[in-house]
């Protein structure tokens, strides 16, 4: 049975499920050897975990079957005037849009329109090119040099990592974090956080494409890159065809859209627009489920309305905002006091707050169709594997109870129509936005190969450390291996410190979606939008540090 993974990335993991239940990876056209990423191996069992549906009466949890939970949910929907609906990346299958379609039937339903993952960069590409698409990955075979801006492909894009490894090109990696991807590259250049736009602006100006408002000394001071390395980059871009790969982390700063737009301009003006990669919607080119969302709000507006007690019901499908969203203490408080329904595959931190929980079988319980968010040519279909109630089963039963006419189509009825889409550069002037700075140390939260970004990983791993530079450790009187406390006006988090060359002076790094002495990193993250007026500038979080 052919299958594909729609979790987390989705990248390009396609595979067969054999008769004995084991997985056998299938090759993509660009793969030298077929494989599926390390995350798929780890989370598969979580999809099979047994967890009962439940509802609460007088704050007492009562386990129940699906029929009872669906009855309770339909009753709660019928008695609610203002509903907030949030769907996350718990499963990125295309048919998850049926949940969106279901909630359009409620005039008083509000949709959270943006997400923390890629929206700011998408806006940047749509403003610059009219579309957010990726060119064919094979284009990179014709370039002389590949420059990666902040994409830790070894963790977040393992099929891209394998492709680049087999490409045997000169690869330059620019990132504040000396991550796992440095092993792939010809040259690693450390850059100060949020200063990539300044670097691109200077190179464009010095090559004569724009009026340069940043001189070399300023570029060195702001970016932290030496004059020699800046000139090295400039020479590579000037002399040959260059591939540019932009990571999602770059748009998690308050000037994130601006950063992505300056990388876009560097690629365009140097004649490399067809060698520029960011990402695209995994649902691009697929049609068949029409969703017109009436009331859309941003994450920031969601928080503001929570504080106003605006909603009388919140429904969360396939998302775990208690781990992935900012200001988790605030969010926990208001989700706990609101009526809350959660639909998910297992018991998450968000599920624990729910008044009604409906357990679904996840991606293995439902046929579906999906493309890769990175590789333009990948489109995958799958059949239902597990004999368990699915998301679309729940949508159909709720629709029948509430009198909605929703026809759940089979995968064969959904259309994949890849019409040519081309970038057309919008040559408008944009300002150069400098990095945001504040008192304390900047906190950067990274992904890891061993678990999903959206699910709290309870199993300890050897990387569960705060990575801090030798200079910052010395300045704060912190020894290697000591337990420290990170704190700001939102809260505090305890973690063991590790003096590390992964970071440099002024910023620290921990892995996200981890439980550090009872708290998760986003307890410290402020709800501040990016310059796209949406999403969250996670990496502009500043903290103080002290020994425990």
LUMBA-990724 format. One line per 8 residues: for each residue x, y, z of C-alpha. Coordinates in nm, 4 decimals. Layout:
residues N
X:Y:Z  ...
This chain:
residues 548
0.0000:0.0000:0.0000  0.1530:0.3342:-0.1041  0.1572:0.5950:0.1647  0.3033:0.9324:0.2599  0.3688:1.1337:0.5724  0.1736:1.4559:0.6231  0.3219:1.5426:0.9602  0.5355:1.8384:1.0606
0.7169:1.9302:0.7377  0.5722:1.7804:0.5097  0.8907:1.7152:0.3189  0.8948:1.4215:0.0833  0.8544:1.1018:0.2849  0.6658:0.8485:0.0756  0.6685:0.4790:0.1584  0.4899:0.1482:0.1423
0.3239:-0.0169:0.4392  0.3936:-0.3871:0.4083  0.1718:-0.6751:0.5187  0.3580:-0.7101:0.8474  0.3012:-0.3380:0.9246  0.6609:-0.2332:0.8573  0.7563:0.0637:0.6402  0.9551:0.0519:0.3187
1.0613:0.3929:0.1817  0.9839:0.4899:-0.1776  1.2193:0.6983:-0.3864  1.1451:1.0449:-0.5205  1.2822:1.1424:-0.8609  1.5632:1.3441:-0.7034  1.6582:1.0844:-0.4372  1.9699:0.8802:-0.4934
1.8505:0.6310:-0.2341  1.4961:0.6095:-0.0909  1.4489:0.6890:0.2775  1.2069:0.8449:0.5217  1.3112:1.0959:0.7829  1.4042:1.0152:1.1401  1.0910:1.1848:1.2792  0.8585:0.9419:1.1029
1.0178:0.6504:1.2843  0.9661:0.8208:1.6211  0.6063:0.9430:1.6063  0.4400:0.6500:1.4274  0.3624:0.4748:1.7554  0.1970:0.7891:1.8929  -0.0586:0.7663:1.6139  -0.1505:0.4198:1.7427
-0.1753:0.5109:2.1116  -0.4994:0.4143:2.2774  -0.6752:0.7098:2.4334  -1.0429:0.7334:2.5242  -1.2657:1.0237:2.4303  -1.3909:1.2179:2.7291  -1.6104:1.5023:2.8464  -1.6180:1.6889:3.1747
-1.9052:1.7489:3.4115  -1.8431:1.9795:3.7057  -1.4722:1.9549:3.6216  -1.4775:1.5755:3.6519  -1.3444:1.3867:3.3487  -1.5742:1.1127:3.2226  -1.4434:0.8728:2.9579  -1.6872:0.7904:2.6803
-1.7246:0.6446:2.3311  -1.7142:0.8448:2.0092  -2.0919:0.8665:1.9738  -2.1288:1.0255:2.3152  -1.8430:1.2688:2.2528  -1.9941:1.3700:1.9173  -2.3341:1.4230:2.0835  -2.1714:1.6424:2.3488
-1.9844:1.8412:2.0830  -2.2950:1.9023:1.8718  -2.4856:2.0182:2.1824  -2.2072:2.2589:2.2718  -2.1933:2.3967:1.9163  -2.5709:2.4476:1.9173  -2.5574:2.6517:2.2369  -2.2632:2.8729:2.1392
-2.2946:3.2196:1.9857  -1.9292:3.3014:1.9220  -1.6973:3.0139:1.8307  -1.3217:3.0300:1.7795  -1.1872:2.7572:1.5503  -0.8178:2.6755:1.5278  -0.6695:2.4006:1.3107  -0.2996:2.3269:1.3275
-0.0409:2.1013:1.1705  -0.1395:1.7898:1.3619  -0.2114:1.6442:1.0204  -0.1463:1.8410:0.7034  -0.3490:1.6178:0.4756  -0.5606:1.8067:0.2242  -0.8856:1.6510:0.3477  -0.8359:1.8231:0.6827
-0.9913:2.1190:0.4985  -1.3266:1.9517:0.5611  -1.2998:2.0789:0.9174  -1.2616:2.4309:0.7780  -1.5602:2.3757:0.5504  -1.7691:2.2455:0.8410  -1.7049:2.5590:1.0477  -1.8024:2.7915:0.7604
-2.1555:2.6705:0.8319  -2.1518:2.8804:1.1513  -2.1995:3.2535:1.0900  -2.0494:3.3324:1.4301  -1.7323:3.1259:1.3849  -1.3921:3.2966:1.3821  -1.0939:3.1419:1.2039  -0.7330:3.2006:1.3100
-0.5999:3.3046:0.9694  -0.2236:3.2919:1.0195  0.0135:3.0372:1.1691  0.3565:3.0436:1.3362  0.5255:2.8345:1.0678  0.5652:3.0132:0.7348  0.3058:3.2878:0.6868  0.5404:3.5865:0.7126
0.7692:3.4469:0.4434  0.4695:3.3603:0.2265  0.3529:3.7226:0.2429  0.7038:3.8367:0.1461  0.7037:3.6148:-0.1635  0.3503:3.7076:-0.2636  0.4321:4.0787:-0.2385  0.7550:4.0357:-0.4366
0.6514:3.7801:-0.6990  0.2710:3.7522:-0.6860  0.2994:3.3859:-0.5828  0.4765:3.1679:-0.3293  0.6157:2.8724:-0.5196  0.9450:2.6903:-0.5527  1.1243:2.6229:-0.8807  1.2212:2.2706:-0.9803
1.4843:2.1336:-0.7416  1.6809:2.0130:-1.0454  1.7705:2.3788:-1.1198  2.0326:2.3562:-0.8464  2.2318:2.1143:-1.0594  2.3180:2.4052:-1.2898  2.4439:2.6519:-1.0269  2.8026:2.7021:-0.9183
2.7318:2.7806:-0.5539  2.4401:2.7220:-0.3152  2.3882:2.9718:-0.0314  2.1620:2.8571:0.2529  2.0174:3.1294:0.4752  1.9123:2.9836:0.8091  1.7584:2.6556:0.6935  1.8781:2.3696:0.9120
1.7966:2.1139:0.6438  1.9462:1.8234:0.8391  1.6580:1.8605:1.0857  1.3696:2.0275:0.9018  1.4208:1.9183:0.5409  1.6008:1.5857:0.5360  1.5252:1.5042:0.1716  1.6692:1.8396:0.0684
1.9745:1.7667:0.2841  2.0277:1.4351:0.1044  1.9831:1.6008:-0.2349  2.2371:1.8722:-0.1528  2.4790:1.6145:-0.0179  2.4676:1.4236:-0.3464  2.4825:1.7449:-0.5505  2.8526:1.7913:-0.4772
2.8408:2.1697:-0.5185  3.0025:2.4423:-0.3139  2.7548:2.5107:-0.0331  2.7760:2.8137:0.1950  2.5645:2.8071:0.5095  2.4749:3.1332:0.6867  2.3128:3.0965:1.0297  2.3561:3.2288:1.3862
2.3386:2.8670:1.5071  2.6171:2.6275:1.4188  2.3636:2.3570:1.3520  2.3775:2.0029:1.2175  2.3698:2.1359:0.8608  2.7226:2.2784:0.8930  2.8510:1.9228:0.8337  2.7143:1.9415:0.4810
2.8654:2.2707:0.3776  3.1889:2.3923:0.2221  3.1855:2.7012:0.4415  2.9852:2.8025:0.7480  2.9448:3.1749:0.8147  2.8030:3.2784:1.1484  2.5757:3.5828:1.1302  2.4129:3.7864:1.4056
2.0414:3.7067:1.4429  1.7972:3.8996:1.2207  2.0722:4.0735:1.0211  2.0510:3.8758:0.6939  1.8640:4.1606:0.5272  2.1477:4.3997:0.6077  2.3965:4.1574:0.4503  2.1909:4.1236:0.1312
2.1370:4.5002:0.1097  2.5095:4.5677:0.1391  2.6020:4.3086:-0.1263  2.3418:4.4459:-0.3690  2.4662:4.8006:-0.3142  2.8327:4.7128:-0.3479  2.7595:4.5273:-0.6738  2.5812:4.8368:-0.8063
2.2258:4.7063:-0.8233  2.0813:4.9508:-0.5675  2.1833:5.2645:-0.3824  2.3801:5.1370:-0.0859  2.2709:5.2829:0.2472  2.4990:5.0494:0.4446  2.8771:5.0709:0.4138  3.1159:4.7830:0.4737
3.2022:4.8854:0.8301  2.8327:4.9052:0.9220  2.7638:4.5703:0.7570  3.0437:4.4092:0.9583  2.9228:4.5653:1.2825  2.5558:4.4718:1.2370  2.5997:4.1227:1.0901  2.9064:4.0172:1.2859
3.0571:3.8764:0.9644  3.4189:3.9627:0.8875  3.5116:4.1835:0.5905  3.6874:3.8878:0.4328  3.3792:3.6648:0.4499  3.1509:3.9381:0.3164  3.3857:3.9919:0.0218  3.4006:3.6143:-0.0266
3.0209:3.5970:-0.0494  3.0098:3.8924:-0.2857  3.2669:3.7343:-0.5175  3.0774:3.4042:-0.5350  2.7513:3.5793:-0.6227  2.9208:3.8073:-0.8752  3.1161:3.5426:-1.0635  2.8720:3.2542:-1.1047
2.5170:3.1209:-1.0945  2.3975:3.0982:-0.7347  2.1214:2.9028:-0.5638  1.9513:3.0718:-0.2675  1.7666:2.8648:-0.0058  1.5780:3.0541:0.2659  1.4821:2.8954:0.5976  1.1566:2.9460:0.7874
1.3422:3.0635:1.0975  1.4315:3.3914:0.9262  1.0693:3.5035:0.9320  1.0401:3.4527:1.3075  1.1884:3.7950:1.3803  0.9980:4.1224:1.3970  1.1687:4.2193:1.0693  1.1208:3.8707:0.9214
0.9262:3.9726:0.6100  1.1876:4.2367:0.5365  1.4704:3.9818:0.5675  1.3037:3.7430:0.3227  1.2343:4.0268:0.0792  1.6015:4.1326:0.0745  1.7080:3.7737:0.0028  1.4481:3.7718:-0.2767
1.6006:4.0886:-0.4197  1.9519:3.9505:-0.3998  1.8395:3.6492:-0.6037  1.6410:3.8541:-0.8560  1.8925:4.1305:-0.9285  2.1782:3.8835:-0.9687  1.9790:3.6819:-1.2239  1.8992:3.3891:-0.9955
1.5227:3.4153:-0.9488  1.4817:3.0611:-1.0878  1.7311:2.9365:-0.8280  1.5500:3.0872:-0.5266  1.3779:2.8513:-0.2802  1.1599:2.9164:0.0226  0.8561:2.6909:0.0239  0.4978:2.6729:-0.0929
0.1601:2.5539:0.0228  0.1451:2.1764:0.0426  -0.2069:2.2095:-0.1020  -0.0949:2.4041:-0.4097  -0.2477:2.2754:-0.7344  -0.5078:2.0642:-0.5466  -0.8760:2.1574:-0.5663  -1.2067:2.0052:-0.4675
-1.2885:2.1523:-0.1247  -1.4070:2.5133:-0.1445  -1.3654:2.7042:0.1813  -1.4670:3.0684:0.2206  -1.3745:3.1799:0.5702  -1.6029:3.4622:0.6833  -1.4504:3.5908:1.0054  -1.0695:3.5778:1.0074
-0.8453:3.6966:1.2894  -0.4698:3.6872:1.3483  -0.3026:3.5083:1.6383  -0.2584:3.8456:1.8100  -0.6288:3.9257:1.7716  -0.7078:3.5805:1.9060  -0.5157:3.6626:2.2238  -0.6854:4.0027:2.2538
-1.0300:3.8475:2.2209  -0.9418:3.5804:2.4760  -0.8624:3.8557:2.7248  -1.1999:4.0145:2.6489  -1.3779:3.6803:2.7138  -1.5176:3.7224:2.3635  -1.5725:3.3552:2.2760  -1.8102:3.1174:2.4483
-1.6549:2.8132:2.2774  -1.3104:2.7294:2.1382  -1.2564:2.4316:1.9072  -0.9003:2.3148:1.8355  -0.8314:2.0481:1.5738  -0.4883:1.8895:1.5318  -0.3037:2.1687:1.7124  -0.1234:2.1927:2.0445
-0.1008:2.5690:2.1135  -0.0147:2.5188:2.4800  0.3264:2.4047:2.3531  0.3633:2.5864:2.0201  0.2057:2.9298:2.0773  0.3623:3.2208:2.2715  0.2849:3.3329:2.6284  0.1765:2.9853:2.7304
0.0854:3.0917:3.0861  -0.1641:3.3415:2.9456  -0.2959:3.0908:2.6932  -0.3307:2.8141:2.9529  -0.5269:3.0470:3.1811  -0.7787:3.1506:2.9163  -0.8195:2.8131:2.7501  -0.8814:2.6630:3.0925
-1.1585:2.9124:3.1734  -1.3264:2.8857:2.8283  -1.5359:2.5971:2.7069  -1.2888:2.3982:2.4987  -1.3224:2.1100:2.2506  -1.0084:1.9409:2.1182  -0.9826:1.6836:1.8384  -0.6466:1.5082:1.8189
-0.4673:1.1752:1.7913  -0.3368:1.1586:2.1483  -0.3395:1.3324:2.4850  -0.1491:1.6598:2.4418  -0.0953:1.9465:2.6859  -0.3881:2.1241:2.5181  -0.6126:1.8168:2.5405  -0.5626:1.8129:2.9184
-0.7538:2.1429:2.9382  -1.0426:2.0278:2.7178  -1.4063:1.9964:2.8233  -1.4570:1.7533:2.5363  -1.1855:1.5447:2.3714  -1.2434:1.3401:2.0564  -0.9712:1.0901:1.9717  -0.9116:1.0345:1.5992
-0.6862:0.7945:1.4142  -0.4805:1.0661:1.2506  -0.3225:1.0377:0.9106  -0.3220:0.6562:0.9076  -0.7023:0.6424:0.9425  -0.7964:0.8459:0.6375  -0.7269:0.8444:0.2649  -0.5763:1.1716:0.1460
-0.3739:1.3689:-0.1060  -0.0942:1.6194:-0.0505  0.2090:1.7840:-0.2053  0.5460:1.8654:-0.0529  0.5886:2.2144:0.0904  0.9375:2.2321:-0.0596  0.9577:2.0047:-0.3630  0.7344:2.1367:-0.6370
0.7024:1.8081:-0.8235  0.5884:1.5850:-0.5363  0.2210:1.4925:-0.5125  0.1223:1.1904:-0.3039  -0.1958:0.9932:-0.2510  -0.2744:0.7396:0.0146  -0.5436:0.4913:0.1137  -0.6911:0.4400:0.4580
-0.4682:0.2059:0.6595  -0.6099:0.1911:1.0134  -0.9660:0.0791:1.0789  -1.0275:0.3671:1.3171  -1.2530:0.6711:1.3182  -1.0978:0.9581:1.1217  -1.1303:1.3351:1.1108  -1.3582:1.3189:0.8087
-1.5717:1.0547:0.9846  -1.6217:1.2977:1.2736  -1.7030:1.5859:1.0360  -1.9627:1.3711:0.8567  -2.1323:1.2594:1.1788  -2.1418:1.6132:1.3199  -2.2813:1.7433:0.9906  -2.5581:1.4829:0.9893
-2.6560:1.5683:1.3466  -2.6608:1.9430:1.2791  -2.8340:1.9180:0.9424  -2.5410:2.0358:0.7279  -2.5015:1.9064:0.3748  -2.1359:1.8041:0.3491  -2.0276:1.5472:0.0954  -1.6947:1.3897:0.1875
-1.5219:1.3180:-0.1437  -1.2845:1.0339:-0.2085  -0.9245:1.1087:-0.3033  -1.0079:1.0233:-0.6653  -1.2639:1.3076:-0.6713  -1.0053:1.5645:-0.5593  -0.8237:1.7258:-0.8483  -0.4521:1.7820:-0.8903
-0.4032:2.0299:-1.1707  -0.0495:2.1613:-1.1987  -0.0820:2.4591:-1.4280  0.2345:2.6609:-1.4864  0.2748:2.9424:-1.2337  0.5493:3.1973:-1.2816  0.7113:3.4542:-1.0594  0.6819:3.8119:-1.1774
0.8983:4.0494:-0.9760  0.7327:4.3565:-0.8290  1.0147:4.6085:-0.8349  0.8959:4.8303:-0.5533  1.1199:5.0109:-0.3090  1.1323:4.8665:0.0404  1.3054:4.9993:0.3485  1.5821:4.8135:0.5260
1.4624:4.7180:0.8726  1.7412:4.6618:1.1259  1.7359:4.3808:1.3822  1.5352:4.4352:1.6989  1.7396:4.4389:2.0194  1.6617:4.4531:2.3890  1.8249:4.4001:2.7252  1.9376:4.0496:2.8132
2.0119:3.7511:2.5912  1.8154:3.6665:2.2783  1.6496:3.3246:2.3066  1.6369:3.1092:1.9937  1.4367:2.7851:1.9997  1.5404:2.5205:1.7453  1.3854:2.2033:1.6053  1.5290:1.8582:1.6613
1.5404:1.5398:1.4537  1.3875:1.3230:1.7247  1.0389:1.4687:1.7658  0.7646:1.6754:1.6055  0.7555:2.0519:1.6440  0.3935:2.0460:1.7596  0.4069:1.7698:2.0190  0.5716:1.7827:2.3574
0.8445:1.5205:2.3677  0.8551:1.3756:2.7193  1.1487:1.1397:2.6700  1.4759:1.3043:2.7814  1.7434:1.3440:2.5156  2.1095:1.4248:2.5576  2.0602:1.7628:2.3815  1.8279:1.8939:2.6559
2.0571:2.1839:2.7385  2.0751:2.5576:2.7176  2.3545:2.6315:2.4710  2.5467:2.9418:2.5809  2.8726:3.0924:2.4562  3.1844:3.0797:2.6700  3.1884:3.4604:2.6962  2.8245:3.4900:2.8077
2.8710:3.2053:3.0549  3.1723:3.3792:3.2061  2.9958:3.7166:3.2222  2.7036:3.5595:3.4069  2.9098:3.3365:3.6363  2.7741:3.0152:3.4882  2.9680:2.6906:3.4801  2.9299:2.4112:3.2306
2.6538:2.1700:3.3397  2.5046:2.3986:3.6063  2.1295:2.4467:3.6364  2.0288:2.8008:3.5476  1.7050:2.9942:3.5361  1.5925:3.1957:3.2346  1.3403:3.4640:3.3172  1.1613:3.7737:3.1893
0.8371:3.9479:3.2762  0.6328:3.6541:3.1428  0.7790:3.3759:3.3536  1.0805:3.1593:3.4238  1.2267:2.8324:3.3044  1.4967:2.6125:3.4560  1.7436:2.4252:3.2392  2.0944:2.2821:3.2529
2.3565:2.4996:3.0799  2.6119:2.3818:2.8272  2.8991:2.6012:2.7132  2.8856:2.5542:2.3384  3.0146:2.6827:2.0054  2.6648:2.6429:1.8589  2.6017:3.0041:1.9599  2.7964:3.3280:1.9957
2.7845:3.6194:2.2383  2.4462:3.7816:2.2863  2.2115:3.4913:2.2175  2.1380:3.1459:2.3538  1.9659:2.8392:2.2093  1.7426:2.5628:2.3433  1.5343:2.2983:2.1673  1.1640:2.3737:2.1472
0.8738:2.1464:2.2414  1.0669:2.0151:2.5393  0.9740:1.9854:2.9051  1.2473:2.1547:3.1093  1.1828:2.0988:3.4809  0.8069:2.1262:3.4241  0.7968:2.4175:3.1781  0.8205:2.4619:2.8015
1.0204:2.7371:2.6252  0.7262:2.9407:2.4985  0.6385:3.0454:2.8512  0.9007:3.3164:2.7851  0.7907:3.4122:2.4307  0.5948:3.7350:2.3893  0.2936:3.7703:2.1603  0.4548:4.0177:1.9182
0.3650:4.0113:1.5497  0.6160:4.0155:1.2687  0.6334:4.2993:1.0165  0.3752:4.1140:0.8057  0.1248:4.2040:1.0828  0.0706:3.8367:1.1500  0.2456:3.5313:1.2944  0.4869:3.5614:1.5885
0.8401:3.6989:1.6188  0.9526:3.4086:1.8386  1.3234:3.4816:1.8041  1.2919:3.8382:1.9326  1.2445:3.7014:2.2836  1.5005:3.8332:2.5329  1.5660:3.6823:2.8739  1.7860:3.7254:3.1782
1.9832:3.4370:3.3251  2.0925:3.3428:3.6750  2.2354:3.0434:3.8557  2.0010:2.8333:4.0652
